[in-house]
């Protein structure tokens, strides 16, 4: 029996639907694995989360006649909107005819699914550590009708990504990254572009559309989840710039500052690659073994003080360390990730092409109920 688009539709609907939903949420990153146990289903695209910003002031040690007046905790509302992650799965008629048997079609679909899952995981992981703005890099020098541009940082970019370039909020065009020279911080594109110094790069069409990530948690006194942090110092995360030579006391002091400020309990340390190397070197210089520990998702990490996992992240800025209480983070989901099914089914004709395309959708958001209880050290240098 020949394989048809209708039979592929059934495979996508009944064989792959649950599988892909599970896979895109597995092995995203160490941070995601730590947080994903705190998942919450959404009843709509926006959550209204009441937050308490102080103690109840109506509590006191007093005599039996001078009772304290009512002074309930200060309240406000976080407005948390789920973000949209879309991915495309394309099947051409040529591929369908060249792989005409059921076994070959399944192998073809497995390959396409693996590529889709890997890409979704990558974007979820980097967005969790990025910013809602979606800005991944800034153009370092003007280019006129060229296919190579320099950027300030390449850590959030990857070969094969389709990027959009903007001056402010004005889109200047799209291009695909053919290759990245990380040492020279240079991108080679598949199309010519004209850009100015300071223009910004996002994933395709993603300006202002990404997760409220760690970059937003540590973005000074800006608004977060619709609340102006200038009105509530309790929402401003602890930060220390120019932290200096790495050592255990530096980390312990920063943890204490975070926990004293908001009553959080730091249980996860997220570091750049170079900071992990500097920490190992510090331990070795002091003839101390570096302990390791197993963490969620089958990962292994360094252990700080024998209790807190210290992991390396390719998306963390050089010289940085984030101190997090993951118990106050959640991954919020609107429905289950999967393929969008319209009136014509999952696969629809691509105009002007002999191909069919299916759209994968994941509506989710990273949420932190106590942004002021987190900490970041930057400017970490090697041990003396």
NORJOFEN-V298950 format. One record per backbone hydrogen bond with DSSP energy under -1.0 kcal/mol. NH is the residue of the N-H (numbers start at 1). CO is the residue of the C=O. E is the energy in kcal/mol with one decimal. If there is no record, write none. Layout:
BEGIN
nh:NH co:CO e:E
nh:NH co:CO e:E
END
This chain:
BEGIN
nh:8 co:4 e:-2.0
nh:9 co:5 e:-2.4
nh:10 co:6 e:-1.7
nh:11 co:7 e:-1.8
nh:12 co:8 e:-2.6
nh:13 co:9 e:-2.4
nh:14 co:10 e:-3.0
nh:15 co:11 e:-1.9
nh:16 co:11 e:-2.1
nh:20 co:16 e:-2.9
nh:21 co:17 e:-1.4
nh:22 co:18 e:-1.9
nh:23 co:19 e:-2.4
nh:24 co:20 e:-2.3
nh:26 co:23 e:-1.6
nh:33 co:29 e:-2.4
nh:34 co:30 e:-1.9
nh:35 co:31 e:-1.9
nh:36 co:32 e:-3.0
nh:38 co:35 e:-3.1
nh:40 co:331 e:-1.9
nh:42 co:333 e:-3.3
nh:47 co:80 e:-3.7
nh:49 co:78 e:-3.0
nh:51 co:76 e:-2.9
nh:53 co:74 e:-3.4
nh:57 co:71 e:-3.0
nh:67 co:65 e:-1.5
nh:76 co:51 e:-1.7
nh:78 co:49 e:-2.9
nh:79 co:225 e:-2.9
nh:80 co:47 e:-2.7
nh:82 co:45 e:-2.9
nh:83 co:364 e:-3.3
nh:85 co:362 e:-2.5
nh:87 co:360 e:-2.1
nh:89 co:358 e:-2.7
nh:91 co:356 e:-3.0
nh:93 co:354 e:-2.7
nh:96 co:92 e:-2.1
nh:97 co:93 e:-2.4
nh:98 co:94 e:-2.5
nh:99 co:95 e:-1.6
nh:105 co:101 e:-2.3
nh:106 co:102 e:-2.3
nh:107 co:103 e:-2.0
nh:108 co:104 e:-2.4
nh:109 co:105 e:-2.8
nh:110 co:106 e:-2.6
nh:111 co:107 e:-2.0
nh:112 co:108 e:-2.3
nh:113 co:109 e:-3.0
nh:114 co:110 e:-2.4
nh:115 co:111 e:-2.1
nh:116 co:112 e:-2.2
nh:117 co:113 e:-3.0
nh:118 co:114 e:-2.4
nh:119 co:115 e:-2.0
nh:120 co:116 e:-2.5
nh:121 co:117 e:-2.6
nh:122 co:118 e:-2.0
nh:123 co:119 e:-2.3
nh:124 co:120 e:-2.4
nh:125 co:121 e:-2.6
nh:126 co:122 e:-2.5
nh:127 co:123 e:-2.0
nh:128 co:124 e:-2.0
nh:134 co:131 e:-1.9
nh:136 co:201 e:-3.5
nh:137 co:201 e:-1.1
nh:139 co:199 e:-3.3
nh:140 co:150 e:-2.9
nh:143 co:195 e:-2.4
nh:146 co:193 e:-2.3
nh:149 co:187 e:-2.1
nh:151 co:185 e:-2.3
nh:152 co:138 e:-1.9
nh:157 co:154 e:-1.8
nh:160 co:177 e:-2.5
nh:161 co:158 e:-1.9
nh:163 co:175 e:-3.2
nh:164 co:202 e:-2.2
nh:165 co:173 e:-2.5
nh:166 co:200 e:-2.5
nh:167 co:170 e:-2.5
nh:170 co:167 e:-2.2
nh:172 co:165 e:-3.6
nh:175 co:163 e:-2.0
nh:177 co:161 e:-3.0
nh:178 co:188 e:-2.9
nh:179 co:188 e:-1.5
nh:181 co:186 e:-3.0
nh:185 co:181 e:-1.2
nh:186 co:181 e:-2.0
nh:187 co:149 e:-3.3
nh:188 co:179 e:-2.6
nh:189 co:147 e:-3.5
nh:190 co:176 e:-1.8
nh:193 co:146 e:-3.2
nh:195 co:143 e:-2.2
nh:198 co:139 e:-2.5
nh:199 co:196 e:-2.1
nh:200 co:166 e:-2.3
nh:201 co:137 e:-2.5
nh:202 co:164 e:-2.3
nh:204 co:162 e:-2.2
nh:206 co:203 e:-2.1
nh:208 co:133 e:-2.9
nh:209 co:206 e:-2.2
nh:210 co:132 e:-1.6
nh:213 co:211 e:-1.6
nh:214 co:128 e:-2.2
nh:215 co:130 e:-1.9
nh:216 co:213 e:-1.1
nh:217 co:213 e:-1.7
nh:218 co:214 e:-2.0
nh:219 co:216 e:-1.6
nh:220 co:218 e:-1.2
nh:222 co:219 e:-1.8
nh:224 co:227 e:-2.6
nh:227 co:224 e:-2.0
nh:231 co:228 e:-1.7
nh:235 co:232 e:-2.0
nh:236 co:233 e:-1.7
nh:238 co:374 e:-2.1
nh:240 co:376 e:-2.3
nh:243 co:378 e:-3.0
nh:244 co:379 e:-1.7
nh:246 co:381 e:-2.0
nh:251 co:247 e:-1.4
nh:252 co:248 e:-2.7
nh:253 co:249 e:-2.8
nh:254 co:250 e:-1.8
nh:255 co:251 e:-2.5
nh:256 co:252 e:-2.4
nh:257 co:253 e:-2.2
nh:258 co:254 e:-2.2
nh:259 co:255 e:-2.5
nh:260 co:256 e:-2.6
nh:261 co:257 e:-1.6
nh:262 co:258 e:-1.6
nh:263 co:259 e:-1.9
nh:267 co:324 e:-2.4
nh:268 co:324 e:-1.3
nh:269 co:309 e:-2.4
nh:270 co:322 e:-2.7
nh:271 co:311 e:-2.8
nh:272 co:320 e:-1.9
nh:276 co:272 e:-1.8
nh:277 co:273 e:-2.0
nh:278 co:274 e:-2.2
nh:279 co:275 e:-2.4
nh:280 co:276 e:-2.3
nh:281 co:277 e:-2.4
nh:282 co:278 e:-2.3
nh:283 co:279 e:-2.2
nh:284 co:280 e:-2.5
nh:285 co:281 e:-2.5
nh:286 co:282 e:-1.1
nh:287 co:284 e:-1.6
nh:288 co:283 e:-2.8
nh:293 co:301 e:-2.6
nh:295 co:299 e:-2.6
nh:298 co:295 e:-1.0
nh:301 co:293 e:-2.8
nh:302 co:310 e:-1.5
nh:303 co:291 e:-2.4
nh:304 co:308 e:-3.4
nh:307 co:304 e:-1.8
nh:308 co:304 e:-2.3
nh:310 co:302 e:-2.7
nh:311 co:269 e:-2.6
nh:313 co:271 e:-2.8
nh:316 co:313 e:-1.0
nh:320 co:317 e:-1.4
nh:321 co:377 e:-2.3
nh:322 co:270 e:-3.3
nh:323 co:375 e:-3.3
nh:324 co:268 e:-3.0
nh:328 co:325 e:-1.6
nh:329 co:326 e:-1.4
nh:330 co:367 e:-2.6
nh:332 co:365 e:-3.0
nh:333 co:40 e:-2.6
nh:334 co:363 e:-2.8
nh:338 co:361 e:-2.0
nh:340 co:359 e:-3.2
nh:342 co:345 e:-1.9
nh:345 co:342 e:-1.4
nh:348 co:357 e:-2.0
nh:350 co:355 e:-2.2
nh:353 co:350 e:-2.2
nh:355 co:353 e:-1.7
nh:356 co:91 e:-2.7
nh:357 co:348 e:-2.4
nh:358 co:89 e:-2.8
nh:360 co:87 e:-3.7
nh:361 co:338 e:-2.8
nh:362 co:85 e:-2.1
nh:364 co:83 e:-1.9
nh:365 co:332 e:-1.8
nh:367 co:330 e:-2.8
nh:369 co:328 e:-2.6
nh:373 co:370 e:-1.8
nh:374 co:371 e:-1.2
nh:375 co:323 e:-2.7
nh:376 co:238 e:-1.8
nh:377 co:321 e:-2.9
nh:378 co:240 e:-2.4
nh:380 co:319 e:-2.3
nh:381 co:244 e:-2.4
END
